[in-house]
Amino acid sequence: MDTDPQTPVAKNRAPTLYFIAICKLAKGLGLLLIAAGIYSLAGKDLQDSFDKFLEWVRVDPEHSFFHNIGESLAYATPGGVRDTAVALFTYGLFLIVGGTGLALRAKWAIWLTIGESGFFIPIEIFELTRPPRVRLPDAMSAPPHLFAHPKIGLLIVLILNVFIVWYLLKNRKRLFKHHDSGAATPPVADK
């Protein structure tokens, strides 16, 4: 059966690529919402807002971990709060642009995502290999942990970033083939 060279080739199925894109989009949207929330707090009493938040989620504000956070908020300036919100907003937009590009299979988006995910790998390795900070023996000084070991969450993030970089590098030609300008060149006529 002859195929017409003008017929576009169907895209290869790529559920992992779309999963990565959805994760990037969700993370970007989450960061935009957090940035908006932080920006709305600029100029307000952060300690009071933090205490109200802890009461709302029904957490003991007298726990030393939360108490230390509340005290450090006393040193936050409105300009610093705005700068933090702008940084989170910018990174959120960056993730949304990259995730949208991946979903649309734009060739530039693969390199953007590889660069973004690869950027954090050395930082995560450093944090995993760094010796733990010395803590006072006070049982109340240790922050509550999501995992049994405090670095397991960071290890999971590192594994995910390594997987994303590996997957996109390994499959970039297959996933983004339809964007290549590698159309067959016409044969050169002999003279």
Secondary structure as the mmCIF struct_conf table of DSSP 4:
data_model
#
loop_
_struct_conf.conf_type_id
_struct_conf.id
_struct_conf.beg_label_comp_id
_struct_conf.beg_label_asym_id
_struct_conf.beg_label_seq_id
_struct_conf.end_label_comp_id
_struct_conf.end_label_asym_id
_struct_conf.end_label_seq_id
TURN_TY1_P TURN_TY1_P1 PRO A 5 GLN A 6
BEND BEND1 THR A 7 THR A 7
HELX_LH_PP_P HELX_LH_PP_P1 PRO A 8 ARG A 13
HELX_RH_AL_P HELX_RH_AL_P1 PRO A 15 SER A 40
TURN_TY1_P TURN_TY1_P2 LEU A 41 GLY A 43
BEND BEND2 LYS A 44 LYS A 44
HELX_RH_AL_P HELX_RH_AL_P2 LEU A 46 TRP A 56
TURN_TY1_P TURN_TY1_P3 VAL A 57 ARG A 58
TURN_TY1_P TURN_TY1_P4 PRO A 61 GLU A 62
BEND BEND3 HIS A 63 HIS A 63
HELX_RH_AL_P HELX_RH_AL_P3 SER A 64 SER A 72
HELX_RH_3T_P HELX_RH_3T_P1 LEU A 73 TYR A 75
HELX_RH_AL_P HELX_RH_AL_P4 PRO A 78 ALA A 103
TURN_TY1_P TURN_TY1_P5 LEU A 104 ARG A 105
HELX_RH_AL_P HELX_RH_AL_P5 LYS A 107 THR A 129
BEND BEND4 ARG A 130 ARG A 130
HELX_LH_PP_P HELX_LH_PP_P2 PRO A 131 VAL A 134
BEND BEND5 PRO A 137 PRO A 137
HELX_RH_3T_P HELX_RH_3T_P2 ALA A 139 SER A 141
BEND BEND6 ALA A 142 ALA A 142
HELX_LH_PP_P HELX_LH_PP_P3 PRO A 143 PRO A 144
BEND BEND7 LEU A 146 HIS A 149
TURN_TY1_P TURN_TY1_P6 PRO A 150 LYS A 151
HELX_RH_AL_P HELX_RH_AL_P6 ILE A 152 LEU A 175
TURN_TY1_P TURN_TY1_P7 PHE A 176 PHE A 176
HELX_RH_3T_P HELX_RH_3T_P3 LYS A 177 HIS A 179
HELX_LH_PP_P HELX_LH_PP_P4 ALA A 183 ASP A 190
#
